């Protein structure tokens, strides 16, 4: 699975002890400059859009929590959007039928048009070119396919535990080919 070709889900290694990243599940996608962008998908907050924007009537209708997307631009709201058909020019494509929306106009449009088509995040994660590859070589993350049912899962409390156990079972005793390691690939 090439993390430089399409969006992936990253599952923090059990050995990853940093409190910010411990037991974290991320959606990450390559950027044109060789870096990556992503959001943490298993950290709901106690905030809702209605609490964040009390004077915005459409935000009051969204009952799902806003998620902590990451430490970069933590005061900025972004959304991962599910879509069918053509992607809007203002969205950054992530994976099949998923895109990242940023900017006040795009977020307002989503909330007002079809709030349930998106998950909302405060902040995100940005990796410089080559930085994610180094983290993969250090075995800080395991990688699996980015699927909407994982990203938009309602109950994320046990997501890390489930994905981590599945990935460990799948790859126990299965050595990675040297070419995969050279390309920064991880099971």
Backbone bond lengths (Angstrom), bond angles and torsions (degrees), N, CA, C in turn:
res aa  C-N    CA-C-N  psi(-1)  N-CA   C-N-CA  omega(-1)  CA-C   N-CA-C  phi
1 X - - - 1.449 - - 1.524 107.78 -
2 X 1.289 116.82 119.39 1.453 121.96 -174.80 1.524 110.17 -93.37
3 X 1.322 116.59 110.71 1.470 120.70 -178.82 1.515 112.02 -70.80
4 X 1.316 117.34 -7.88 1.458 120.25 178.25 1.519 112.03 -97.32
5 X 1.334 117.74 0.63 1.456 120.64 -177.78 1.521 113.01 -107.49
6 X 1.323 117.71 -34.02 1.463 119.48 -177.67 1.526 109.44 -154.96
7 X 1.308 115.24 171.74 1.466 120.63 179.46 1.513 110.22 -65.78
8 X 1.323 114.78 147.39 1.459 122.35 178.57 1.524 108.51 -138.57
9 X 1.310 115.39 165.34 1.455 121.57 169.81 1.522 106.62 -103.45
10 X 1.321 115.44 128.94 1.460 122.17 178.25 1.517 108.68 -105.80
11 X 1.325 115.96 132.89 1.456 122.18 -179.21 1.527 107.22 -116.78
12 X 1.320 116.92 120.37 1.462 121.02 -177.29 1.517 110.77 -60.49
13 X 1.311 115.54 137.60 1.454 121.99 176.13 1.525 109.38 -62.73
14 X 1.337 117.94 145.74 1.469 119.60 176.22 1.531 112.02 -59.15
15 X 1.333 117.43 -23.76 1.460 121.69 179.51 1.529 112.61 -80.20
16 X 1.307 118.19 -8.77 1.467 122.83 -179.29 1.525 107.17 -73.92
17 X 1.323 117.60 102.46 1.469 122.19 -172.78 1.523 114.17 -95.46
18 X 1.337 117.98 -12.42 1.462 120.68 179.39 1.528 108.43 -56.06
19 X 1.344 118.82 125.05 1.466 121.06 -176.02 1.530 114.17 -57.44
20 X 1.335 117.32 -30.27 1.457 119.56 179.82 1.519 111.73 -69.52
21 X 1.324 117.14 -34.39 1.464 120.66 -173.40 1.523 113.51 -107.30
22 X 1.309 118.46 -10.69 1.459 122.09 -178.61 1.533 110.18 -57.97
23 X 1.329 115.94 130.43 1.473 123.83 177.77 1.534 112.38 57.70
24 X 1.313 115.86 36.29 1.457 121.92 -177.46 1.521 111.14 -97.47
25 X 1.328 115.74 143.46 1.461 123.15 171.63 1.527 106.15 -122.55
26 X 1.333 115.43 127.70 1.466 121.72 -175.42 1.508 111.46 -122.07
27 X 1.304 115.49 150.47 1.459 122.72 165.22 1.518 104.95 -102.54
28 X 1.332 118.19 123.67 1.464 121.49 -177.69 1.522 109.69 -131.02
29 X 1.329 115.72 143.66 1.466 121.08 -179.89 1.523 109.61 -138.93
30 X 1.336 116.44 147.63 1.466 119.83 179.10 1.525 112.26 -71.75
31 X 1.308 114.88 146.28 1.460 122.47 174.23 1.533 108.99 -101.89
32 X 1.301 118.06 156.35 1.470 120.24 -179.86 1.529 114.13 -57.97
33 X 1.346 117.81 -26.36 1.468 120.84 -177.92 1.524 113.48 -83.57
34 X 1.342 117.96 1.95 1.457 121.07 -178.48 1.515 113.57 97.25
35 X 1.317 117.43 -9.48 1.458 121.24 175.18 1.521 109.94 -84.17
36 X 1.309 115.75 -168.74 1.465 121.58 178.63 1.519 109.13 -140.01
37 X 1.316 115.87 156.44 1.454 122.95 174.89 1.523 107.11 -131.00
38 X 1.337 116.33 149.12 1.452 118.49 179.81 1.512 112.45 -165.08
39 X 1.322 114.12 176.24 1.459 122.28 176.09 1.523 108.93 -137.80
40 X 1.326 115.01 149.53 1.457 121.22 174.64 1.527 106.81 -78.96
41 X 1.322 117.57 124.59 1.462 119.82 -174.59 1.530 114.29 -100.06
42 X 1.325 117.27 -0.90 1.471 117.98 -177.82 1.532 113.12 -122.59
43 X 1.338 117.23 33.06 1.464 120.89 178.17 1.524 112.46 -128.68
44 X 1.339 118.10 73.19 1.467 118.56 176.43 1.530 109.84 -67.74
45 X 1.316 115.63 147.62 1.470 120.42 175.13 1.527 107.89 -101.85
46 X 1.297 116.31 -179.52 1.471 120.63 175.74 1.523 110.63 -88.67
47 X 1.319 116.78 -2.09 1.461 121.43 -178.70 1.518 111.94 -88.91
48 X 1.310 115.90 149.36 1.459 122.76 171.91 1.524 107.41 -119.18
49 X 1.323 116.50 168.40 1.459 119.52 175.80 1.528 110.47 -60.10
50 X 1.338 116.17 -37.47 1.461 120.62 179.43 1.521 112.86 -60.90
51 X 1.351 116.70 -37.38 1.466 119.87 177.40 1.522 111.14 -72.86
52 X 1.319 116.49 -35.56 1.468 120.12 -179.86 1.523 112.31 -72.94
53 X 1.341 115.71 -35.53 1.465 121.33 -176.74 1.528 109.69 -127.19
54 X 1.335 117.60 71.76 1.466 120.89 -174.02 1.529 114.55 -63.26
55 X 1.330 117.86 -21.44 1.466 120.44 -178.88 1.524 113.03 -96.15
56 X 1.330 117.28 3.52 1.471 121.45 -178.76 1.536 107.99 -104.90
57 X 1.324 116.77 102.40 1.467 122.38 -173.59 1.532 113.37 -54.56
58 X 1.339 120.81 -45.67 1.468 119.15 179.84 1.536 113.27 -60.98
59 X 1.329 117.90 -30.90 1.473 120.93 178.87 1.523 111.54 -66.27
60 X 1.321 117.19 -27.17 1.461 121.13 -179.80 1.525 111.92 -66.29
61 X 1.315 117.18 -22.44 1.464 121.85 -177.67 1.530 113.18 -82.32
62 X 1.329 117.77 -14.55 1.467 121.63 -177.42 1.521 108.41 -87.96
63 X 1.311 116.30 112.14 1.467 121.92 -176.29 1.524 113.24 -90.01
64 X 1.329 117.59 -21.63 1.464 120.72 -178.97 1.521 110.29 -66.69
65 X 1.336 116.36 151.18 1.466 118.49 179.09 1.526 111.65 -73.36
66 X 1.317 114.93 158.85 1.456 121.38 167.48 1.526 105.05 -83.28
67 X 1.322 117.17 138.65 1.457 122.21 -178.63 1.525 110.13 -97.56
68 X 1.337 115.90 151.03 1.456 120.64 170.77 1.519 105.91 -78.39
69 X 1.333 116.31 110.79 1.455 121.03 -176.00 1.509 114.43 -85.93
70 X 1.314 116.50 -23.02 1.451 120.01 179.60 1.510 111.30 155.22
71 X 1.332 115.35 170.87 1.464 120.15 -173.18 1.528 115.11 -79.00
72 X 1.324 118.28 -13.97 1.454 120.04 -179.97 1.528 109.57 -86.36
73 X 1.308 116.55 133.07 1.460 122.10 179.60 1.531 110.73 53.02
74 X 1.326 115.84 44.61 1.470 121.43 -175.28 1.523 113.10 -61.47
75 X 1.323 117.86 -16.69 1.464 120.34 178.48 1.530 111.91 -96.02
76 X 1.325 116.72 11.64 1.465 122.00 -179.65 1.530 108.99 -112.72
77 X 1.320 116.05 134.77 1.457 122.19 178.20 1.522 109.34 -91.16
78 X 1.336 116.02 129.93 1.465 122.37 173.65 1.525 106.98 -127.54
79 X 1.317 115.80 167.17 1.467 119.54 179.60 1.517 109.99 -139.55
80 X 1.324 115.28 141.96 1.460 120.82 167.32 1.520 104.79 -98.55
81 X 1.332 114.90 123.66 1.455 121.94 -171.61 1.524 110.22 -112.74
82 X 1.326 115.49 137.06 1.474 120.85 168.51 1.513 106.93 -90.05
83 X 1.319 116.18 138.57 1.456 118.94 179.03 1.521 109.88 -145.72
84 X 1.302 115.12 157.01 1.472 123.41 174.31 1.513 107.11 -117.96
85 X 1.305 117.61 145.05 1.458 120.61 177.46 1.509 112.08 79.65
86 X 1.308 115.56 -145.72 1.466 121.40 -176.58 1.522 110.86 -72.60
87 X 1.312 115.32 142.81 1.456 121.58 178.23 1.530 109.05 -85.55
88 X 1.322 116.13 143.87 1.463 119.94 177.14 1.526 109.45 -67.31
89 X 1.303 116.01 144.95 1.468 121.55 -178.70 1.525 111.82 -60.97
90 X 1.322 117.51 -27.98 1.464 120.66 -177.90 1.539 112.96 -81.28
91 X 1.326 118.47 -5.73 1.457 121.98 -179.58 1.522 110.49 -95.22
92 X 1.333 115.98 150.07 1.454 122.05 174.90 1.532 107.29 -100.16
93 X 1.340 118.82 116.83 1.467 120.01 -177.26 1.526 111.85 -65.51
94 X 1.328 116.05 137.46 1.457 121.86 178.94 1.524 111.29 -110.29
95 X 1.307 115.28 -56.85 1.466 121.98 -177.94 1.519 106.35 -152.59
96 X 1.305 116.51 179.36 1.451 120.44 179.29 1.527 110.07 -52.76
97 X 1.317 116.02 120.09 1.459 123.74 177.39 1.528 115.05 63.57
98 X 1.348 117.58 22.02 1.466 121.40 174.88 1.521 108.90 -135.90
99 X 1.337 115.72 139.16 1.458 120.70 179.71 1.522 109.01 -145.53
100 X 1.328 114.92 160.50 1.451 121.87 176.78 1.522 108.43 -101.25
101 X 1.322 115.99 128.29 1.460 121.52 177.39 1.519 107.86 -112.91
102 X 1.328 115.22 133.81 1.460 121.08 177.62 1.523 107.85 -132.11
103 X 1.284 115.73 165.30 1.456 120.02 177.78 1.514 111.66 91.14
104 X 1.315 114.75 142.15 1.463 122.00 -175.48 1.530 112.82 -57.77
105 X 1.323 117.16 -43.60 1.478 119.71 -178.61 1.520 112.04 -63.20
106 X 1.325 116.32 -45.43 1.467 120.43 -178.84 1.527 110.81 -64.03
107 X 1.327 116.37 -43.65 1.469 120.52 -179.28 1.528 110.05 -65.86
108 X 1.323 117.66 -45.51 1.467 120.66 177.61 1.524 111.14 -58.14
109 X 1.322 116.71 -42.71 1.468 121.32 179.80 1.518 111.04 -60.55
110 X 1.318 116.82 -43.25 1.472 120.88 179.71 1.523 110.17 -64.10
111 X 1.325 116.15 -47.66 1.467 120.63 -178.33 1.528 110.78 -61.45
112 X 1.308 116.39 -42.44 1.464 120.62 -176.85 1.524 112.70 -76.75
113 X 1.319 117.60 -31.75 1.463 121.29 -175.43 1.531 112.10 -88.66
114 X 1.346 116.72 -50.84 1.464 120.51 -176.18 1.525 109.17 -159.26
115 X 1.316 115.99 75.01 1.465 121.92 -174.86 1.520 113.12 -56.72
116 X 1.329 117.50 -31.50 1.458 120.75 -177.04 1.526 113.05 -75.11
117 X 1.327 118.20 -6.51 1.464 120.68 178.97 1.515 111.93 -82.35
118 X 1.328 117.84 -0.25 1.456 120.43 -173.87 1.519 111.93 -137.07
119 X 1.323 113.72 160.61 1.462 122.10 168.15 1.517 105.66 -117.86
120 X 1.328 115.94 137.43 1.454 122.18 -171.73 1.525 110.85 -106.31
121 X 1.340 115.33 138.76 1.456 121.92 -175.01 1.526 110.39 -131.35
122 X 1.318 115.57 139.68 1.461 121.64 169.86 1.518 106.07 -95.68
123 X 1.324 116.01 110.80 1.455 120.86 -179.84 1.511 112.90 87.12
124 X 1.323 113.61 172.82 1.457 121.04 178.44 1.522 109.18 -156.91
125 X 1.317 116.08 -173.72 1.457 122.42 179.88 1.518 107.60 -123.95
126 X 1.320 115.80 139.37 1.464 121.00 177.21 1.529 107.63 -130.57
127 X 1.332 115.77 127.97 1.455 121.95 174.78 1.523 108.52 -106.25
128 X 1.314 117.02 135.97 1.462 121.34 173.21 1.527 109.04 -69.60
129 X 1.340 118.13 160.70 1.468 120.24 177.81 1.532 111.00 -52.37
130 X 1.332 115.56 128.15 1.458 122.35 178.81 1.518 115.16 85.27
131 X 1.309 118.53 -16.09 1.464 121.85 -175.58 1.534 112.34 -65.04
132 X 1.324 117.49 -43.61 1.464 119.62 179.32 1.529 110.47 -66.41
133 X 1.304 118.20 -37.81 1.461 121.40 177.92 1.523 110.58 -59.03
134 X 1.317 117.15 -41.95 1.469 121.55 177.79 1.530 109.76 -62.55
135 X 1.332 117.12 -43.77 1.468 120.45 179.07 1.528 111.10 -62.67
136 X 1.342 116.94 -37.74 1.460 120.53 177.81 1.520 111.04 -67.75
137 X 1.323 117.34 -40.18 1.459 120.97 177.77 1.524 111.46 -63.13
138 X 1.317 116.82 -31.75 1.468 121.78 177.28 1.527 111.68 -79.89
139 X 1.336 116.12 -1.06 1.471 123.34 179.89 1.536 112.70 61.94
140 X 1.328 115.69 35.14 1.457 120.07 176.61 1.523 112.01 -77.60
141 X 1.348 116.51 -22.39 1.463 121.85 -176.81 1.514 110.34 -133.29
142 X 1.318 115.69 147.68 1.463 122.72 164.40 1.525 105.58 -104.80
143 X 1.316 116.20 155.14 1.458 121.64 -173.10 1.522 110.35 -121.40
144 X 1.326 116.70 136.96 1.459 121.31 171.15 1.528 108.88 -140.96
145 X 1.304 115.94 169.40 1.467 121.10 -177.77 1.525 111.25 -62.19
146 X 1.323 115.01 144.20 1.469 121.32 175.41 1.518 108.07 -85.08
147 X 1.320 116.00 111.63 1.461 120.58 179.19 1.523 108.99 -123.53
148 X 1.310 115.30 142.73 1.468 120.70 -177.41 1.524 111.68 -57.45
149 X 1.325 118.48 -37.97 1.468 119.44 -178.45 1.526 111.96 -65.22
150 X 1.317 118.11 -24.39 1.462 121.16 174.64 1.519 109.93 -80.40
151 X 1.314 117.27 -48.14 1.461 122.37 -176.37 1.530 111.56 -64.51
152 X 1.337 117.53 -38.59 1.461 121.17 -175.20 1.524 112.87 -102.13
153 X 1.287 117.17 16.24 1.454 121.38 179.05 1.531 109.25 -59.86
154 X 1.316 116.47 136.47 1.462 121.40 -177.20 1.522 112.06 -74.60
155 X 1.325 117.14 -49.18 1.459 121.11 -178.86 1.528 108.71 -96.37
156 X 1.324 116.52 105.10 1.465 120.68 -176.68 1.529 112.41 -104.70
157 X 1.317 116.81 5.08 1.470 120.58 -175.57 1.527 112.20 -56.55
158 X 1.309 118.49 -41.40 1.470 122.63 -177.12 1.535 112.51 -105.94
159 X 1.323 118.29 11.26 1.461 121.10 -175.33 1.527 112.07 -59.30
160 X 1.314 118.13 -47.88 1.467 120.18 -179.62 1.517 110.51 -59.73
161 X 1.313 116.51 -47.38 1.468 121.58 -177.97 1.532 110.78 -59.81
162 X 1.318 117.03 -45.68 1.462 121.27 -179.42 1.521 112.29 -65.54
163 X 1.335 117.08 -48.60 1.461 119.69 -179.94 1.519 111.62 -65.81
164 X 1.308 116.82 -40.79 1.460 121.21 -179.84 1.524 110.63 -61.70
165 X 1.318 117.12 -45.42 1.466 120.99 179.41 1.524 111.03 -65.15
166 X 1.321 117.09 -41.83 1.470 120.99 179.22 1.509 110.87 -62.71
167 X 1.311 117.19 -45.72 1.463 120.48 -179.21 1.519 111.32 -66.28
168 X 1.325 118.35 -38.96 1.475 120.46 177.98 1.517 110.55 -64.32
169 X 1.329 118.31 -44.20 1.477 120.80 179.94 1.516 111.10 -63.09
170 X 1.313 116.48 -41.02 1.454 121.14 -175.43 1.518 112.01 -66.15
171 X 1.331 116.95 -34.33 1.457 119.45 -171.09 1.519 114.62 -112.09
172 X 1.322 118.54 5.25 1.459 120.04 178.76 1.519 108.66 -61.46
173 X 1.309 116.16 124.78 1.454 121.31 177.44 1.515 114.76 76.64
174 X 1.316 118.69 3.73 1.463 121.17 -179.67 1.520 108.04 -103.40
175 X 1.343 116.81 102.27 1.468 117.79 -179.92 1.517 110.96 -69.91
176 X 1.308 115.71 144.76 1.461 120.65 176.42 1.521 109.50 -81.33
177 X 1.318 117.01 141.22 1.457 118.42 174.98 1.526 109.95 -62.89
178 X 1.331 116.39 147.37 1.462 120.32 -178.88 1.515 111.81 -58.84
179 X 1.328 117.50 -34.50 1.459 119.50 179.44 1.522 110.79 -63.21
180 X 1.332 117.28 -35.39 1.467 120.81 178.96 1.525 110.43 -66.25
181 X 1.322 116.51 -42.25 1.456 119.49 178.77 1.524 111.08 -65.32
182 X 1.322 116.15 -38.22 1.470 120.23 178.84 1.514 111.59 -64.04
183 X 1.329 116.98 -30.13 1.458 120.85 179.71 1.524 112.69 -88.74
184 X 1.324 117.22 1.44 1.454 120.06 178.81 1.508 112.77 80.87
185 X 1.325 117.58 23.15 1.455 120.75 -178.47 1.510 110.13 -89.20
186 X 1.297 114.94 151.19 1.450 122.30 -176.35 1.525 106.83 -143.15
187 X 1.341 117.88 143.93 1.473 117.98 177.56 1.512 111.71 -63.35
